[in-house]
C-alpha cells in the first residue's frame, strides 16, 4: 500500500481538485466538482467517516450515500450530478493506482422528465405543424421558421446554434449543402451539413430579408437597443414554446430534445431504406499505409431517375442475406463502446438495431465501406507507431488511445493536412478531424465507438469520411 492509500478520502478531495487544475480544466469545471464533492464530504462527516480510506469504500457505503441524496428533495438528474462527481473521484484513484471501488460501481439513477416520452410520441405530421406555425410574412416569423428548420435538420446544440454568424455560412447554389463555421471553446472550424431542401430555402429567404449590420445569424427584433441583438438560449426556448402552443401540440418540447426529434423518428420507423438494383458490400484492402483520398464529387438532390422506369425491389431473402453478411462483418471489425458507458436512451441503446441500420446503409450503397489492413509486421501509419518523439496533442483516454491520436495526427500533418482534436460532429465529437482544401473532411475515432453516434452522423453529415481505428494494423473507412 503506497502512502496515498493511507490517506482518508476527505484528504484526497483537495488533491483531486488540484490535479484537475494542473490539467488546465476550466475554472467553471473546478467550481462544479468542488460543489459536487462538498456534498459527499459533508455526508462523510455526518456519518462519522472522516477517516474512511479509499480501499474501505464499499458498495454498501455508496448505497447509503445514494439514500441520503434521495432524502434531500433533489431530482434524479441532480442526484446523478453528485454521483458523477463521486465517479470522477474514483476515476482519479484508479489513475493514481490508489486501491478503491471501481467508478462503474456507482450506478446512476434513471433520468426523469418528459424528454424521452415527448420524442417517442412526436410524429412527422406534428413536426410539420410546428414548422408551419410561424407567420413567415414578417421578418420575425421568417427568422423563427429558419431557426426551427435548422435546429431540426442539423441537431446542433443550442449554444452552437445561437453562436452562428451569417457571414460564416456558405450555401451551395446547386444542391442542399450548407457549410457552417461551428464556434467552439478551443477552435472555430467549418463543417459541411446536409439539409432538406425546405430548410435551405427558408434560411435563404430569411437572409435575403435581413438589412441590418449584425453578424449574428439569429437576432432579436424587440428589446433595448443598447443590448446585444443576438438571440439568447432563453429566447430560443421561448420561441419553441410559443410555436408548440400555436400549433396546438400537447407536448412539452425544448430545443435540446427537439434537436434530436427528427433523427429519432427515423430510427424508430419500421420501413427501412428500399434497396433496389445492385447490392453493395464492404471492401477489403491490404496496403502499406492508409491513403485518404478526397473528392469534389458531391451527391446532389437532382432526380437522376426521371426518365427511367420505376426500379424493382430485390427479393427479400437476397436482401436479408446481404444485410446479415454486413452485420456480421461490422460485429467482427468495430470495437463497440462498453455497455456501462452508453447513454440509457430508450431508442438508442440497442446495438442489434443499430448494426442493422448501419448494414442497410452499406448494402443500399448510401455508405461506401472499406477495411484497410496493413501488410504483415507493418502498421498503417508509415511505422510512426514505433517512433518515440511525436508531438503530444491528445489529452484524454487511455495511454494507447492518446498515443494513437498523436501518431495519426502526425501522419496527416506530414502530408500537409490540417488536423484538429475533438471536432464537433452533428452528434458528439470525433477524436480527430483531418481537413484539406477539398470539401470532404475526415473524422477519426480511435478505439471504441458508439454505434448510435456513427448512425446519427452517417445520416446527417453527407459528403464526409469517417475512419475507425480499432488497432494499429487495420482501420475501417466510411464514405458518406
Backbone torsions as a table, in degrees:
resi	resn	phi	psi	omega
1	UNK	NA	123.9	179.7
2	UNK	-78.7	170.9	-176.3
3	UNK	-60.0	-35.8	179.9
4	UNK	-62.7	-31.2	-178.6
5	UNK	-69.8	-19.3	-177.8
6	UNK	-87.2	-8.8	178.6
7	UNK	-82.5	140.9	176.3
8	UNK	-67.6	159.9	-177.6
9	UNK	-56.8	-41.9	-178.9
10	UNK	-56.4	-40.0	-179.2
11	UNK	-69.5	-21.9	-179.5
12	UNK	-80.5	-20.2	-174.0
13	UNK	-61.2	-43.6	178.9
14	UNK	-65.8	-35.5	176.9
15	UNK	-64.6	-40.1	178.9
16	UNK	-61.2	-45.7	-179.0
17	UNK	-66.1	-38.7	178.1
18	UNK	-66.0	-36.9	177.7
19	UNK	-59.7	-44.2	179.5
20	UNK	-68.0	-36.7	176.7
21	UNK	-62.8	-42.8	-180.0
22	UNK	-65.5	-26.6	177.3
23	UNK	-83.2	6.6	174.8
24	UNK	63.2	37.5	170.7
25	UNK	-71.7	155.1	-177.4
26	UNK	-64.5	155.7	179.0
27	UNK	-61.3	-34.2	178.4
28	UNK	-61.8	-39.6	178.1
29	UNK	-64.6	-42.6	-180.0
30	UNK	-63.4	-43.8	179.3
31	UNK	-61.7	-40.6	179.9
32	UNK	-63.7	-47.7	179.0
33	UNK	-63.9	-35.7	177.2
34	UNK	-61.0	-45.8	-179.1
35	UNK	-65.1	-42.0	-177.9
36	UNK	-66.8	-39.3	-177.9
37	UNK	-82.6	-19.1	172.8
38	UNK	-58.7	-40.3	179.7
39	UNK	-61.4	-43.6	178.8
40	UNK	-65.9	-39.9	179.6
41	UNK	-64.9	-42.6	178.1
42	UNK	-60.3	-41.9	-179.7
43	UNK	-66.4	-40.2	177.6
44	UNK	-60.1	-40.0	179.1
45	UNK	-68.9	-40.8	-179.9
46	UNK	-63.2	-33.3	-177.1
47	UNK	-99.4	16.9	176.7
48	UNK	56.5	44.3	179.5
49	UNK	-118.4	31.7	-177.7
50	UNK	-65.6	-21.2	-179.7
51	UNK	-101.4	11.0	-178.3
52	UNK	-65.2	124.1	179.8
53	UNK	-85.3	154.5	-179.9
54	UNK	-54.9	-39.2	-176.9
55	UNK	-76.8	-6.0	178.1
56	UNK	-99.7	-1.9	177.6
57	UNK	-73.0	120.5	-174.7
58	UNK	-115.7	170.5	176.7
59	UNK	-63.0	-34.8	179.1
60	UNK	-63.8	-40.3	178.6
61	UNK	-66.1	-40.7	177.1
62	UNK	-60.4	-42.8	179.4
63	UNK	-63.6	-36.8	176.5
64	UNK	-63.2	-42.1	179.7
65	UNK	-65.0	-39.7	177.8
66	UNK	-63.9	-38.5	177.6
67	UNK	-65.0	-37.1	178.0
68	UNK	-64.2	-44.2	179.2
69	UNK	-63.1	-39.0	-177.7
70	UNK	-64.9	-22.4	-179.8
71	UNK	-89.6	1.2	-175.8
72	UNK	-91.9	12.0	-179.1
73	UNK	58.8	41.8	179.6
74	UNK	-108.1	146.9	175.7
75	UNK	-69.2	161.8	176.7
76	UNK	-58.0	-38.9	-179.4
77	UNK	-63.6	-41.1	179.3
78	UNK	-69.4	-41.3	176.3
79	UNK	-58.9	-39.7	179.0
80	UNK	-61.5	-34.8	177.8
81	UNK	-60.5	-43.5	178.8
82	UNK	-66.1	-36.8	178.2
83	UNK	-69.6	-35.0	176.8
84	UNK	-65.9	-38.6	175.5
85	UNK	-59.0	-41.8	178.0
86	UNK	-67.2	-40.2	177.0
87	UNK	-56.4	-44.0	-178.4
88	UNK	-66.5	-33.9	174.9
89	UNK	-63.9	-42.5	178.4
90	UNK	-67.2	-34.4	176.4
91	UNK	-65.1	-35.3	175.9
92	UNK	-63.6	-43.5	176.6
93	UNK	-59.3	-42.5	-179.4
94	UNK	-61.9	-44.5	-179.1
95	UNK	-67.3	-32.0	-178.5
96	UNK	-92.0	9.2	-179.8
97	UNK	57.2	38.1	175.5
98	UNK	-98.7	114.5	-176.9
99	UNK	-57.4	126.9	177.9
100	UNK	-165.6	-175.6	177.6
101	UNK	-68.2	144.6	178.9
102	UNK	-72.6	141.6	179.9
103	UNK	-53.4	-32.3	-178.3
104	UNK	-63.7	-19.6	-178.9
105	UNK	-72.0	-16.0	177.7
106	UNK	-89.5	95.7	-177.3
107	UNK	-83.4	138.0	179.1
108	UNK	-85.0	159.3	178.0
109	UNK	-82.9	160.5	176.8
110	UNK	-66.6	141.9	-179.9
111	UNK	-67.7	140.7	175.5
112	UNK	-93.6	-175.7	174.4
113	UNK	92.5	172.3	-173.4
114	UNK	-103.6	8.6	-173.7
115	UNK	-60.7	-45.3	-179.5
116	UNK	-68.1	-42.8	-179.4
117	UNK	-63.2	-39.6	-179.9
118	UNK	-61.3	-46.3	-177.9
119	UNK	-67.1	-36.4	178.4
120	UNK	-61.6	-39.3	-174.9
121	UNK	-83.7	-20.9	-174.6
122	UNK	-67.7	125.3	-178.5
123	UNK	-108.4	164.7	-179.1
124	UNK	-60.5	-38.0	-179.0
125	UNK	-66.3	-30.1	177.3
126	UNK	-71.3	-36.7	175.5
127	UNK	-62.8	-42.3	178.8
128	UNK	-62.5	-41.3	178.1
129	UNK	-62.6	-40.9	179.2
130	UNK	-63.7	-43.3	-178.9
131	UNK	-68.7	-29.2	-178.6
132	UNK	-86.0	-5.2	-176.1
133	UNK	-69.2	-38.7	180.0
134	UNK	-63.7	143.7	176.7
135	UNK	-85.6	97.4	-170.0
136	UNK	-78.8	3.7	174.2
137	UNK	-77.9	-10.8	178.0
138	UNK	-110.1	156.7	179.3
139	UNK	-65.3	-34.4	178.0
140	UNK	-65.9	-43.1	178.2
141	UNK	-65.0	-39.0	176.5
142	UNK	-62.0	-44.1	178.1
143	UNK	-58.3	-46.3	-176.0
144	UNK	-67.5	-37.4	178.2
145	UNK	-65.2	-45.5	179.2
146	UNK	-63.0	-39.8	-179.6
147	UNK	-63.9	-47.1	-179.6
148	UNK	-64.8	-39.9	178.8
149	UNK	-62.1	-44.8	-177.6
150	UNK	-67.9	-40.4	179.7
151	UNK	-62.7	-45.4	-179.2
152	UNK	-69.7	-39.9	-172.5
153	UNK	-78.2	-31.8	-173.2
154	UNK	-101.8	-26.8	-174.5
155	UNK	71.2	20.7	179.0
156	UNK	-61.9	143.7	172.7
157	UNK	-66.4	152.8	-175.9
158	UNK	-59.0	-42.8	-178.1
159	UNK	-63.1	-33.4	178.3
160	UNK	-76.8	-34.3	179.3
161	UNK	-63.0	-48.6	-176.2
162	UNK	-73.9	-17.7	-179.5
163	UNK	-87.9	-4.2	-179.1
164	UNK	-65.4	141.4	176.4
165	UNK	-112.4	142.2	-174.5
166	UNK	-70.7	-27.1	180.0
167	UNK	-78.9	-2.9	178.8
168	UNK	-107.4	15.4	179.9
169	UNK	-112.3	128.5	177.4
170	UNK	-119.7	121.5	178.4
171	UNK	-107.3	120.4	178.9
172	UNK	-69.8	137.3	-175.2
173	UNK	-79.3	-23.3	-172.7
174	UNK	-96.7	-4.7	179.8
175	UNK	-157.0	-163.9	-174.1
176	UNK	-103.6	24.6	178.8
177	UNK	-81.7	141.3	178.6
178	UNK	-129.3	124.0	177.6
179	UNK	-97.3	119.7	-179.2
180	UNK	-111.4	142.3	171.3
181	UNK	-98.1	108.6	-173.0
182	UNK	-85.2	120.2	176.5
183	UNK	-71.9	141.1	178.9
184	UNK	-146.4	159.5	-179.9
185	UNK	-62.8	-38.1	-175.3
186	UNK	-90.3	-43.7	-173.1
187	UNK	-140.6	165.4	164.5
188	UNK	-123.0	128.9	-178.2
189	UNK	-147.3	160.7	-178.4
190	UNK	-93.1	143.5	174.5
191	UNK	-138.5	153.1	-178.7
192	UNK	-98.8	129.9	-178.8
193	UNK	-121.1	135.9	177.7
194	UNK	-93.7	127.3	-178.7
195	UNK	-119.1	148.7	169.5
196	UNK	-60.0	152.7	-176.1
197	UNK	-55.6	-41.6	-179.4
198	UNK	-60.3	-40.4	-178.8
199	UNK	-62.9	-43.1	178.3
200	UNK	-63.2	-44.1	-178.1
201	UNK	-62.8	-43.1	-179.8
202	UNK	-68.7	-33.9	176.7
203	UNK	-66.5	-40.6	177.5
204	UNK	-61.9	-46.4	-179.2
205	UNK	-60.6	-42.1	179.8
206	UNK	-64.2	-45.2	-178.5
207	UNK	-66.6	-34.4	179.1
208	UNK	-66.5	-27.9	-179.7
209	UNK	-83.5	-14.9	-177.4
210	UNK	-72.6	127.8	175.6
211	UNK	-127.3	19.4	178.5
212	UNK	-95.5	178.0	-177.6
213	UNK	-107.9	5.0	-178.6
214	UNK	-69.3	139.3	177.4
215	UNK	-74.3	-28.6	-173.9
216	UNK	-58.9	140.5	177.6
217	UNK	-70.1	-45.8	-178.8
218	UNK	-114.3	117.1	-175.5
219	UNK	-122.8	161.8	176.9
220	UNK	-90.0	156.6	179.2
221	UNK	-119.6	8.3	175.1
222	UNK	-136.1	164.3	177.2
223	UNK	107.5	176.8	-176.7
224	UNK	-62.5	138.4	-177.0
225	UNK	-69.5	-29.6	-175.8
226	UNK	-75.2	-18.3	-178.9
227	UNK	-81.0	163.2	177.8
228	UNK	-61.4	141.4	-179.6
229	UNK	-84.2	-10.6	-177.7
230	UNK	-66.8	136.3	176.7
231	UNK	-62.7	144.1	176.4
232	UNK	-97.0	169.4	177.3
233	UNK	-60.0	-40.8	179.5
234	UNK	-63.5	-38.2	178.3
235	UNK	-60.6	-43.7	-179.4
236	UNK	-66.4	-39.7	176.3
237	UNK	-58.8	-42.6	179.5
238	UNK	-67.8	-34.7	177.6
239	UNK	-63.3	-46.1	179.5
240	UNK	-61.2	-46.5	179.7
241	UNK	-60.4	-41.3	-178.6
242	UNK	-58.1	-46.0	-175.4
243	UNK	-82.0	-22.7	171.4
244	UNK	-62.0	-43.4	178.4
245	UNK	-68.0	-45.2	-177.5
246	UNK	-63.5	-32.2	-179.8
247	UNK	-85.9	3.7	179.5
248	UNK	57.5	42.4	176.8
249	UNK	-96.7	124.3	-179.6
250	UNK	-85.2	60.0	-177.1
251	UNK	-131.6	159.2	175.1
252	UNK	-114.2	85.5	-175.5
253	UNK	-96.8	144.8	172.9
254	UNK	-125.4	161.7	177.0
255	UNK	-57.0	-34.7	-175.7
256	UNK	-69.2	-36.3	177.0
257	UNK	-89.8	-22.4	177.3
258	UNK	-68.2	-33.0	-176.7
259	UNK	-63.2	-23.8	178.9
260	UNK	-103.5	-0.6	-171.1
261	UNK	-60.9	-46.9	-173.6
262	UNK	-64.9	-46.2	-177.0
263	UNK	-70.9	-29.9	177.0
264	UNK	-70.5	-32.3	174.3
265	UNK	-65.0	-43.4	178.3
266	UNK	-61.1	-40.3	-179.4
267	UNK	-63.9	-33.5	-174.7
268	UNK	-90.3	-5.4	-179.1
269	UNK	-71.8	143.2	-178.8
270	UNK	-81.2	-31.8	-176.5
271	UNK	-83.0	111.7	179.5
272	UNK	-80.3	176.6	178.2
273	UNK	-58.3	131.8	178.1
274	UNK	-74.0	122.0	-177.2
275	UNK	-98.4	119.0	-179.0
276	UNK	-126.7	161.0	175.2
277	UNK	69.7	-141.4	-174.5
278	UNK	-80.6	134.4	176.3
279	UNK	-77.6	145.1	178.8
280	UNK	-108.4	153.8	179.9
281	UNK	-141.1	164.3	177.1
282	UNK	-66.4	159.2	176.2
283	UNK	-114.9	152.5	175.9
284	UNK	-122.5	127.1	179.3
285	UNK	-127.7	134.2	171.7
286	UNK	-102.1	119.6	-170.7
287	UNK	-134.5	166.1	173.7
288	UNK	-74.6	-48.2	178.5
289	UNK	-142.1	162.2	176.8
290	UNK	-76.0	135.4	178.0
291	UNK	-118.5	120.3	177.3
292	UNK	-96.9	108.3	-178.3
293	UNK	-112.5	114.8	179.8
294	UNK	-90.6	162.1	179.0
295	UNK	-140.2	153.0	177.4
296	UNK	-95.9	6.7	179.0
297	UNK	-82.3	114.5	-177.6
298	UNK	-109.5	154.2	174.4
299	UNK	-75.2	131.3	176.1
300	UNK	-111.8	170.7	-177.8
301	UNK	-94.9	8.0	179.3
302	UNK	-66.9	139.8	-177.9
303	UNK	-81.6	103.4	-178.2
304	UNK	-80.9	-5.7	-178.2
305	UNK	-103.6	18.1	-174.6
306	UNK	-55.1	-44.6	-173.7
307	UNK	-99.3	13.6	-178.7
308	UNK	-103.3	159.8	174.1
309	UNK	-73.2	157.9	-177.4
310	UNK	-61.0	127.0	-177.9
311	UNK	-65.7	143.5	-179.2
312	UNK	-89.9	140.2	176.4
313	UNK	-70.9	142.1	178.0
314	UNK	-75.7	154.1	177.2
315	UNK	-54.4	137.5	-172.8
316	UNK	-60.8	-35.3	-177.1
317	UNK	-67.8	-34.6	177.7
318	UNK	-68.8	-42.9	179.5
319	UNK	-63.9	-45.5	-178.9
320	UNK	-62.6	-40.3	177.7
321	UNK	-60.5	-42.5	179.9
322	UNK	-66.1	-43.9	179.9
323	UNK	-62.9	-44.1	-179.2
324	UNK	-64.9	-32.9	176.5
325	UNK	-63.2	-42.3	-180.0
326	UNK	-70.9	-35.0	176.8
327	UNK	-60.8	-45.9	179.0
328	UNK	-60.8	-42.9	-179.9
329	UNK	-63.6	-43.0	178.5
330	UNK	-62.5	-43.9	178.8
331	UNK	-59.3	-39.0	-177.0
332	UNK	-75.1	-19.4	-170.7
333	UNK	-117.8	-20.7	-178.2
334	UNK	-99.3	132.6	174.2
335	UNK	-87.0	106.3	-174.4
336	UNK	-84.5	142.0	178.6
337	UNK	-54.9	134.6	180.0
338	UNK	-58.2	151.3	-176.1
339	UNK	-54.1	-39.6	-174.4
340	UNK	-68.4	-17.7	-178.5
341	UNK	-96.8	-4.3	-176.0
342	UNK	-78.2	148.5	172.6
343	UNK	-73.1	135.6	-175.7
344	UNK	-86.9	59.7	177.3
345	UNK	-87.1	141.5	-175.5
346	UNK	-59.6	-26.3	-173.2
347	UNK	-109.9	-11.2	-169.6
348	UNK	-118.3	7.0	-178.1
349	UNK	-104.3	22.1	179.3
350	UNK	-103.3	99.8	-177.8
351	UNK	-61.1	-41.8	-178.2
352	UNK	-62.3	-41.1	179.0
353	UNK	-61.6	-44.5	-175.0
354	UNK	-73.3	-35.8	175.4
355	UNK	-61.0	-39.0	177.5
356	UNK	-64.7	-43.3	179.0
357	UNK	-59.9	-44.7	179.5
358	UNK	-64.9	-40.9	-179.8
359	UNK	-64.0	-36.9	178.5
360	UNK	-65.9	-40.0	177.6
361	UNK	-61.1	-38.5	179.3
362	UNK	-70.9	-48.4	-176.6
363	UNK	-63.6	-35.0	-179.3
364	UNK	-79.4	-9.0	-179.2
365	UNK	85.2	4.7	177.2
366	UNK	-67.8	-29.0	178.8
367	UNK	-129.8	127.3	175.9
368	UNK	-93.3	130.3	-173.8
369	UNK	-123.3	131.0	178.5
370	UNK	-134.0	132.2	175.3
371	UNK	-100.9	120.0	178.6
372	UNK	-99.0	122.1	179.5
373	UNK	-119.9	131.3	-178.4
374	UNK	-74.0	152.4	175.8
375	UNK	-65.3	155.1	-172.3
376	UNK	-53.1	128.8	178.5
377	UNK	83.0	1.3	-178.6
378	UNK	-113.3	169.4	167.8
379	UNK	-114.4	178.2	-179.0
380	UNK	-87.9	1.7	-167.6
381	UNK	-122.7	41.4	175.7
382	UNK	55.8	33.8	177.8
383	UNK	75.6	8.5	-176.0
384	UNK	-67.9	-21.9	179.6
385	UNK	-64.3	-19.6	180.0
386	UNK	-93.1	-9.5	179.1
387	UNK	-80.4	140.6	-177.6
388	UNK	-90.6	-37.4	-174.7
389	UNK	-92.3	84.4	177.4
390	UNK	-125.3	136.3	-178.9
391	UNK	-57.2	130.4	179.9
392	UNK	-87.4	119.6	-180.0
393	UNK	-121.6	-25.6	-176.0
394	UNK	-86.2	140.9	-176.2
395	UNK	-122.7	7.8	-179.6
396	UNK	-137.3	158.9	178.3
397	UNK	96.8	174.1	177.1
398	UNK	-70.6	171.2	-173.2
399	UNK	-58.1	-45.9	-179.2
400	UNK	-63.5	-40.8	-179.6
401	UNK	-60.1	-49.5	-179.7
402	UNK	-62.7	-43.3	-178.1
403	UNK	-61.7	-43.0	-178.7
404	UNK	-66.6	-38.3	177.6
405	UNK	-63.0	-41.2	177.7
406	UNK	-61.8	-45.3	-179.0
407	UNK	-62.2	-49.1	-176.4
408	UNK	-66.0	-39.8	177.2
409	UNK	-61.9	-43.9	179.3
410	UNK	-62.9	-41.0	-179.8
411	UNK	-58.0	-44.7	-178.4
412	UNK	-76.7	-33.3	177.5
413	UNK	-65.6	-33.7	176.0
414	UNK	-62.1	-25.7	178.3
415	UNK	-95.8	13.1	174.4
416	UNK	69.6	27.5	170.7
417	UNK	-90.2	153.9	173.0
418	UNK	-89.4	133.1	178.2
419	UNK	-118.8	152.0	-176.4
420	UNK	-143.3	127.1	179.3
421	UNK	-81.6	141.8	175.5
422	UNK	52.8	51.4	176.7
423	UNK	-67.7	148.1	179.6
424	UNK	-76.2	132.9	173.6
425	UNK	-105.4	176.3	174.5
426	UNK	-60.6	-30.4	172.8
427	UNK	-133.0	115.0	177.8
428	UNK	76.2	-158.3	179.4
429	UNK	-129.6	155.5	170.2
430	UNK	-94.4	167.2	175.2
431	UNK	-73.9	-35.0	-175.1
432	UNK	-152.0	142.4	173.3
433	UNK	-116.0	140.3	179.0
434	UNK	-123.0	129.3	-173.0
435	UNK	-133.0	149.1	175.4
436	UNK	-140.9	-172.4	177.6
437	UNK	-67.8	-20.8	174.8
438	UNK	-67.5	158.9	-178.5
439	UNK	-91.5	14.8	179.6
440	UNK	-106.1	102.0	177.6
441	UNK	-78.6	155.5	175.6
442	UNK	-116.5	125.1	179.3
443	UNK	-111.4	131.0	-171.9
444	UNK	-116.9	134.1	174.3
445	UNK	-118.9	125.3	-179.3
446	UNK	-103.5	131.2	178.5
447	UNK	81.3	-133.0	-176.3
448	UNK	-78.9	158.4	-178.3
449	UNK	-148.6	151.2	176.4
450	UNK	-82.0	127.0	178.9
451	UNK	-64.8	-37.9	178.9
452	UNK	-64.3	-42.0	178.3
453	UNK	-58.1	-43.7	177.8
454	UNK	-61.9	-52.4	-175.2
455	UNK	-60.8	-45.2	-179.7
456	UNK	-59.2	-48.3	-176.1
457	UNK	-72.8	-33.2	175.1
458	UNK	-61.7	-37.3	-176.2
459	UNK	-77.3	-30.2	-171.4
460	UNK	-112.3	-6.8	-178.7
461	UNK	-119.0	71.7	-178.8
462	UNK	-63.5	156.3	175.5
463	UNK	61.9	36.5	175.7
464	UNK	-124.3	163.8	172.5
465	UNK	-115.9	142.6	173.1
466	UNK	-124.9	136.0	179.7
467	UNK	-125.1	120.5	175.1
468	UNK	-98.3	132.0	-177.6
469	UNK	-121.9	86.3	180.0
470	UNK	-76.3	-22.4	179.5
471	UNK	-152.2	176.2	179.8
472	UNK	-72.6	-24.4	-170.7
473	UNK	-93.9	-16.5	178.9
474	UNK	-147.9	159.4	-179.6
475	UNK	-151.2	153.0	-179.7
476	UNK	-116.8	121.7	-180.0
477	UNK	-102.0	133.5	174.9
478	UNK	-117.4	121.3	177.6
479	UNK	-103.2	117.1	-173.8
480	UNK	-92.3	NA	NA
